Amino acid sequence: MLHSRKVGALVVLDEEGHVVGIISERDIVRTLAQLGVMGMSMPVSSCMTRGVVYAVLTETVAELMTRMTDRRIRHLPVCEGERLVGVISIGDLVKTKIAETEAEAQELKAYIAQA
């Protein structure tokens, strides 16, 4: 699924739709390193990351970047209450930060040109 969807991680939900884990390329590589080819037949629940760190809709780009950097994670499920509403990656945050910086630079250039 990671390959076909061209993503680096998938959120694992229980029957009620609550986040119970996240499985990433890193989790799979770790399992293969420990178990070899037998790891390929293991259930997702045995190699996923539990105790998922997640984001909420009101958090800022800076807050999420700090959390992801401090914890060395690349994907955060975004939840509203107990409901999964999306996933954000460090790449998404970096793109947003670059766009903000470029917009700010353009505003400064326009301001200087008017002076």
ABEGO torsion letter per residue (X at the ends): XAAAAGBABBBBBBAAGBBABBBBAAAAAAAAAAAEAAAAABBAAAABBBGBBBBBAABBAAAAAAAAAAAGBABBBBBBEABBAEBBBAAAAAAAAAAAAAAAAAAAAAAAAAX
